Amino acid sequence: MSGIYIHIPFCRQACHYCNFHFSTSLHYREALVETLREEIMLAAATGFIKPEPVATVYFGGGTPSLLPAAEIGLLLKQVRESFPVTGDAEITLEANPDDLTPGKLADWRTAGVNRLSIGVQSFFEEDLQWMNRAHNAVQAREGLELAMRYFDNITMDLIYGTPGLSNERWAQNVATALKLGVPHLSCYALTVEPQTPLDKMIRTHRAADVDADLQSTQFLLLMDWLQEAGYEHYEISNFARPGFRSRHNSAYWKGTPYYGLGPAAHSFNGKARRWNVANNQKYIRAIRSGEIPFEEEVLTTVQKLNEYIMIALRTSEGILLQQLDETTRQRVLQQAADYQVRGWLSIDTRSIRLTRQGKLFADGIAADLFLTE
C-alpha cells in the first residue's frame, strides 16, 4: 500500500533551528490550497506509482493547523476522489499547541483526521523562547490536554540537547508527556542546519554550540525512561506504546512508495525520487498550467541498497539479511564485524541491529556499511 504526504508551507513564525520550506506570509494560502487540489488530480493521472490502495495520508509542513479546518477537509475530499483510500487509513495532521481549539479539533475529526502530531518541543518557557516557537509553556500543556479529549492517537515532538537544557529539565519534559498519557513520542537531538538563524547565531557567538556529550547523555536517559514506561523504541527518534506506531513513517522506513504533494515535497516509487520546486509562487504557476514542477533522480542499485541500509539500521528490526543478495550480505557482514566487537551492533542469522550504545553512532555506522558504485 502507498502513502500520500501533503506539504503545507506556512508557519506563524520561523523557529531558529528549522530548515524546512515554509513562508511566514499566508498571502498565497487560498491559491496554494486550490493548486494542491489540482496536483492531487494530476498526480493520480501520472502513473508515477502503480495504482494501489492508499493506507496513510500525512499533512506536514510548515504548520498545517494554520489552515482553516474546511480547507483540510477539501484536500482530504480530493484525495479520496482521486485515490483508492482504505477505510481504515491513518490520516495525520501536524499541529502546533497554539492552534488547538475545541472547534478545530472537532472539525478535523469530522473531516477524517484520526491522528495528530503536535509540535510541543518543550514544556519550559525559556526553551520555547530560545527556539522562537509560536506557543508558550501553558499552551503546550493545555493544548495537549485538550487534544486528548478529541483524539486517542496522538504523537508529540520533544527536542533535547539544546544549550541550557539540564538533565533535570529534560527529565521533567519527558515526565510531563508520560503523565499526560501521550501514546507516541518523537524525540530529536537539536541539529544545527546550515543557513538557519541558529547556525548564524552560533557562528556569531550569540548562542552556544551544541554539546555532543550532553546530547548523548540525554538520549541514553530517554531510552531508559521510555523503556521503563513501556514504550517501544521502534526507530532512533520514535517511541510508541504498543499499537501506536506511526503507520505513515513506518512505511517510509520500509521503502514503501508514496506521493509527496505541495512545494518542496518528495515522492518515491521504488525506483526513482521526485521533488517539487521549493518556491510557492513557482509551484502555483506550474500547477495552474497543468504541470507538476519536479526534478527526478533514478536510483542506481547501489543507491537503493545504501538507502535501505541507512533507514533500516535506524529501526528496531534492523537490516534484514534476506533483503540483501549473497555478495552484498557478505560485504556488509564483514564491515559490521568490528562494530559487533565494540558492542555497537548485534548480529544474528536474521538481522543486523544497533545496540543501545550503538544508537549513539547510527549515522556513522550506516555510512561505514555503505556500498560503493
C-alpha positions in Angstrom: 0.0 0.0 0.0 1.2 3.5 -0.8 1.0 6.8 1.2 0.4 10.4 0.5 2.3 13.3 2.1 0.9 16.8 1.7 3.2 19.8 2.4 1.6 22.9 3.9 4.3 25.5 3.6 3.1 28.1 6.1 4.2 29.0 9.6 3.2 31.7 12.1 6.9 32.4 12.7 10.3 30.9 11.9 11.8 28.6 14.5 15.5 29.3 14.9 16.6 25.7 14.1 14.3 24.9 11.2 15.4 24.4 7.6 12.1 23.1 6.1 10.5 25.0 3.2 7.8 27.4 4.6 6.6 31.0 4.5 5.5 33.2 7.4 3.1 35.0 5.0 -0.3 33.5 4.3 -0.8 35.7 1.3 -0.9 32.7 -1.1 -2.8 30.3 1.2 -6.0 30.1 -0.8 -4.2 29.8 -4.1 -2.0 27.1 -2.7 -4.8 25.1 -1.4 -6.5 25.2 -4.7 -3.4 24.2 -6.6 -2.8 21.4 -4.1 -6.2 20.0 -5.1 -5.2 20.2 -8.7 -1.8 18.5 -8.0 -3.7 15.7 -6.3 -5.6 15.1 -9.5 -2.5 15.5 -11.7 -0.5 13.0 -9.5 -3.3 10.4 -9.7 -3.1 10.7 -13.5 0.7 10.5 -13.9 1.1 6.8 -13.1 4.3 7.5 -11.2 3.2 5.0 -8.7 1.2 2.0 -9.8 -2.4 2.1 -8.7 -2.8 0.6 -5.3 -4.7 1.3 -2.1 -3.5 4.4 -0.1 -3.1 3.4 3.6 -1.9 6.7 5.0 -2.2 10.4 4.4 0.0 12.9 6.3 -0.4 16.7 6.4 3.1 18.1 7.2 4.8 21.4 6.9 5.2 24.1 7.9 2.2 24.2 10.1 -0.9 22.5 8.6 -3.0 23.5 11.6 -2.8 27.1 10.4 -5.3 26.2 7.6 -9.0 26.5 8.3 -10.4 23.1 9.0 -12.7 23.4 5.9 -9.6 23.5 3.7 -8.1 20.4 5.3 -11.5 18.8 4.6 -11.4 19.9 0.9 -7.9 18.4 0.4 -8.9 15.1 2.1 -12.1 15.0 -0.1 -10.0 15.5 -3.2 -7.6 12.7 -2.1 -10.4 10.3 -1.6 -11.9 11.2 -5.0 -8.6 10.8 -6.8 -7.1 7.8 -5.0 -8.4 4.5 -3.5 -8.0 5.3 0.2 -8.6 2.4 2.5 -11.4 2.6 5.0 -9.0 2.4 8.0 -6.4 4.8 6.6 -4.2 6.6 9.1 -4.8 10.4 8.5 -2.3 12.5 10.4 -2.2 16.3 10.8 0.7 18.2 12.2 -0.4 20.9 14.6 1.0 23.5 17.0 -0.4 23.8 20.5 -1.5 27.4 20.0 -3.7 26.3 17.1 -5.7 23.8 19.1 -9.3 24.8 19.9 -12.4 22.7 20.5 -13.9 23.9 17.2 -10.8 23.0 15.1 -10.3 19.6 16.8 -13.9 18.7 16.3 -13.8 19.8 12.6 -10.6 17.9 11.9 -12.2 14.8 13.2 -15.3 15.4 11.1 -13.1 15.9 8.0 -11.5 12.5 8.6 -8.3 13.2 10.5 -7.7 10.5 13.1 -4.1 11.2 14.3 -2.4 14.4 15.5 1.3 15.2 15.6 1.7 18.1 18.0 4.9 20.2 17.9 5.5 20.7 21.6 9.3 20.7 21.7 9.4 21.7 25.4 7.2 22.5 28.4 9.6 25.2 29.6 9.1 28.8 28.7 12.8 29.7 28.3 13.3 26.8 25.9 10.4 27.8 23.7 11.6 31.4 23.6 15.1 30.3 22.7 13.7 28.2 19.9 11.5 31.0 18.8 8.4 28.8 19.0 5.0 30.5 18.5 3.4 28.9 21.6 4.2 29.2 25.3 4.5 26.6 28.1 0.9 26.9 29.2 -0.3 26.4 25.7 1.9 23.3 25.3 0.3 21.5 28.3 -3.2 22.8 27.8 -3.2 22.1 24.1 -2.2 18.5 24.7 -4.8 18.0 27.4 -7.5 19.4 25.1 -6.4 17.4 22.0 -6.6 14.2 24.0 -10.2 14.8 24.6 -10.8 14.5 20.9 -8.1 12.1 19.7 -6.8 8.8 21.1 -3.9 8.6 18.6 -1.5 11.5 19.3 2.2 11.9 18.9 4.2 14.9 20.2 7.7 16.2 19.4 10.3 17.0 22.0 13.8 18.4 21.4 16.8 17.6 23.6 20.4 18.6 23.7 19.7 22.3 23.4 22.2 24.7 25.2 21.0 25.2 28.7 18.7 22.2 28.9 19.8 20.4 32.0 19.3 16.7 32.5 16.8 17.6 35.3 14.7 19.8 32.9 14.9 17.1 30.3 13.6 14.6 32.8 10.7 16.9 33.6 9.8 17.3 29.9 9.6 13.5 29.4 7.8 13.0 32.7 5.1 15.6 31.8 4.5 13.8 28.5 4.2 10.5 30.3 1.9 11.9 32.9 -0.4 13.3 30.2 -0.5 9.8 28.7 0.7 10.7 25.2 1.0 7.3 23.4 3.7 8.3 20.9 6.8 10.5 21.3 9.2 11.7 18.6 12.3 13.0 20.3 15.1 14.7 18.4 18.5 15.9 19.2 18.9 19.6 18.3 20.7 19.7 14.9 22.3 22.9 13.6 21.3 23.1 9.9 23.3 25.3 7.6 21.8 28.8 6.8 19.3 28.7 9.6 19.1 31.5 12.2 20.6 29.1 14.8 23.5 28.5 12.5 24.2 32.2 12.2 23.7 32.8 15.9 26.3 30.1 16.8 28.8 31.4 14.2 28.5 35.0 15.5 28.8 33.7 19.1 25.3 34.9 20.1 24.3 31.3 21.0 26.2 28.4 22.5 27.1 25.5 20.2 25.6 22.0 20.6 27.2 19.9 23.3 27.5 16.4 21.8 28.3 14.8 25.2 25.1 16.3 26.7 23.1 15.1 23.8 24.4 11.6 24.2 23.7 11.5 27.9 20.1 12.8 27.4 19.4 10.3 24.6 20.6 7.4 26.8 18.4 8.7 29.7 15.5 9.0 27.3 15.8 5.3 26.2 15.9 4.2 29.8 12.9 6.3 30.9 10.7 5.2 28.0 11.6 1.6 28.2 10.6 1.6 31.8 7.3 3.3 30.9 6.5 0.5 28.4 7.2 2.3 25.1 8.7 0.5 22.1 11.8 2.2 20.7 11.0 1.3 17.1 13.1 3.9 15.4 16.0 6.0 16.6 13.8 9.1 17.3 10.4 7.4 17.8 8.8 5.7 20.8 5.3 4.2 21.0 3.1 2.3 23.2 2.0 -1.0 21.6 -0.4 -0.3 18.8 0.5 3.4 18.3 3.5 3.2 15.9 3.2 5.8 13.1 2.0 3.8 10.1 2.9 6.6 7.7 6.5 6.9 8.8 6.9 3.2 9.2 6.1 2.9 5.5 8.9 5.3 4.7 11.3 3.2 6.6 10.2 0.1 4.8 10.7 1.7 1.4 7.0 1.8 0.5 6.1 4.1 -2.4 4.5 7.4 -1.6 3.4 10.6 -3.3 4.7 14.0 -2.0 2.4 16.8 -2.9 3.0 20.6 -2.5 6.1 22.8 -2.7 9.4 21.0 -1.8 7.6 17.7 -1.3 9.3 14.4 -2.3 7.8 11.4 -4.0 9.2 7.8 -4.3 8.1 4.9 -6.4 10.7 2.3 -5.5 13.0 3.2 -8.4 13.1 7.0 -8.6 12.7 10.1 -6.4 11.0 13.3 -7.4 10.9 16.6 -5.6 8.8 19.6 -6.3 10.2 23.1 -6.6 10.7 24.7 -3.2 9.0 28.0 -4.1 5.3 28.7 -3.5 4.8 31.1 -6.4 6.6 28.9 -9.0 4.7 25.9 -7.7 1.3 27.7 -8.1 2.2 28.9 -11.6 3.3 25.5 -12.8 0.3 23.6 -11.4 -2.1 26.2 -12.9 -0.5 25.5 -16.3 -1.2 21.8 -15.8 2.3 20.7 -14.9 3.9 19.3 -11.7 7.2 21.3 -11.2 9.5 18.5 -10.2 13.0 17.2 -10.7 13.8 13.5 -10.7 16.6 11.1 -9.9 16.5 7.5 -11.0 18.3 5.5 -8.2 21.0 3.0 -9.0 21.1 -0.4 -7.4 23.8 0.7 -5.1 21.9 3.9 -4.1 18.8 1.8 -3.3 20.8 -0.6 -1.2 22.6 2.2 0.7 19.2 3.9 1.4 17.9 0.6 2.7 21.0 0.2 5.0 20.7 3.7 6.3 17.0 3.6 7.0 16.7 0.0 8.2 19.5 0.3 10.7 17.6 3.1 12.4 14.7 0.8 13.1 14.3 -1.9 15.8 14.0 -4.6 13.1 17.4 -3.6 11.7 18.9 -4.6 8.4 17.2 -7.9 7.3 19.9 -10.1 5.8 17.4 -11.7 3.5 16.9 -8.4 1.8 20.5 -8.5 0.5 22.0 -10.6 -2.2 24.8 -13.0 -1.2 27.6 -10.8 -2.3 26.2 -7.7 -0.6 25.3 -9.7 2.6 28.9 -10.9 3.0 30.3 -7.4 2.3 28.0 -5.8 4.9 28.6 -8.5 7.5 32.4 -8.1 7.1 32.1 -4.3 7.6 29.8 -4.8 10.6 32.0 -7.3 12.4 34.2 -4.6 14.0 31.1 -2.8 15.4 29.9 -6.1 16.8 33.2 -6.4 18.7 32.8 -2.9 20.1 29.3 -3.8 21.3 27.6 -1.3 18.9 25.9 -3.9 16.7 24.0 -7.1 17.4 24.3 -9.7 14.6 22.4 -13.0 14.2 21.3 -15.2 11.3 18.4 -12.9 10.5 19.5 -9.3 11.0 22.0 -6.6 12.0 20.7 -4.3 14.7 22.0 -1.4 16.7 22.6 -2.0 20.4 21.7 0.6 23.0 25.2 2.1 22.8 25.3 1.7 19.0 22.3 4.0 18.6 24.6 6.9 19.6 26.6 6.3 16.4 23.8 5.2 14.0 24.7 7.6 11.1 28.4 6.9 11.2 27.9 3.1 11.4 25.5 3.2 8.5 27.9 5.2 6.4 30.6 2.7 7.0 28.4 -0.1 5.8 27.5 1.6 2.5 28.4 0.0 -0.8 30.4 1.8 -3.5 29.4 2.1 -7.1 
